Amino acid sequence: MSSFSRLGGALRAGGRFLATGARRRTGERHAGGEVHIEPRYRQFPQLTKSQVFQAELLSGVMWFWILWNFWHDPDAVLGHFPYPDSSQWTDEELGIPPEIGRA
């Protein structure tokens, strides 16, 4: 039964909205006074001490997480394979053309 009462309330609200739709309300601001934050053209925003502290704390946690995981699981960044020995590669594999005139 409560679903019917919710549906009825929604239909009443929708009916009121459609009835007052003809009278468009202007976008008047009732904030009480001038603009609260003055726009600053091509200037950095003024940060509070709390915002600076929160940003530094969050970046510190981020770097701790990155360095901790790199220290304890370096294969996640460096890969899960043995590094090849480059001294075993041939000139052909490296794309070096054969020397002309040498036999």
C-alpha positions in Angstrom: 0.0 0.0 0.0 2.9 2.4 0.7 4.0 2.1 -2.9 0.6 3.5 -4.0 1.0 6.4 -1.6 4.4 7.1 -3.0 3.1 6.9 -6.5 0.2 9.3 -5.6 2.7 11.8 -4.1 4.8 11.7 -7.2 1.8 12.2 -9.4 0.6 15.2 -7.3 4.1 16.7 -7.5 4.3 16.2 -11.2 0.8 17.7 -11.7 1.9 20.8 -9.7 5.0 21.1 -11.7 3.1 20.9 -15.0 0.5 23.4 -13.8 3.2 26.0 -12.8 5.2 25.3 -15.9 3.6 28.1 -17.8 4.9 30.6 -15.2 8.6 30.3 -15.8 10.6 31.3 -12.8 13.6 33.5 -13.4 17.0 32.4 -12.2 17.0 34.9 -9.4 19.6 34.2 -6.7 18.7 34.5 -3.1 22.2 34.2 -1.6 22.0 37.5 0.3 24.5 40.0 -1.0 27.2 40.0 -3.6 29.1 37.1 -5.1 30.7 35.1 -2.3 33.9 34.2 -4.2 35.3 36.9 -6.5 36.5 35.5 -9.8 40.2 35.9 -10.4 41.2 36.1 -14.0 44.3 34.1 -14.8 45.4 33.9 -11.2 45.8 31.0 -8.9 43.0 30.4 -6.4 43.5 31.4 -2.8 43.9 28.1 -0.8 43.2 27.8 2.8 45.6 26.2 5.2 43.2 23.3 5.6 43.2 22.7 1.8 47.0 22.8 1.7 47.3 20.4 4.6 44.8 18.0 3.0 46.6 18.1 -0.4 50.0 17.5 1.2 48.6 14.6 3.3 47.0 13.0 0.3 50.1 13.3 -1.8 52.2 11.9 1.0 49.9 8.9 1.3 50.0 8.5 -2.4 53.8 8.5 -2.6 54.0 6.2 0.4 51.7 3.7 -1.4 53.7 3.9 -4.6 57.1 3.5 -3.0 55.9 0.8 -0.6 54.5 -1.3 -3.3 57.5 -0.8 -5.6 59.8 -1.9 -2.8 57.7 -5.0 -1.9 56.6 -6.0 -5.4 59.0 -4.6 -8.0 57.9 -7.1 -10.6 54.6 -5.2 -11.0 56.7 -2.4 -12.6 59.7 -4.1 -13.9 58.0 -7.2 -15.4 57.8 -10.9 -14.6 60.5 -12.2 -16.9 64.2 -12.7 -16.7 66.2 -9.9 -18.5 67.9 -11.1 -21.7 71.7 -11.1 -22.0 72.3 -8.5 -24.7 75.9 -9.9 -25.3 74.4 -13.0 -26.8 72.5 -11.2 -29.6 73.8 -11.4 -33.1 74.3 -8.5 -35.5 71.4 -9.8 -37.6 69.0 -9.7 -34.6 70.2 -6.2 -33.7 69.6 -5.0 -37.3 73.2 -4.3 -38.0 74.1 -4.8 -41.7 77.0 -7.1 -42.6 80.3 -5.4 -43.2 81.1 -5.2 -46.9 84.6 -6.2 -48.0 85.4 -8.3 -45.0 85.6 -12.0 -45.4 
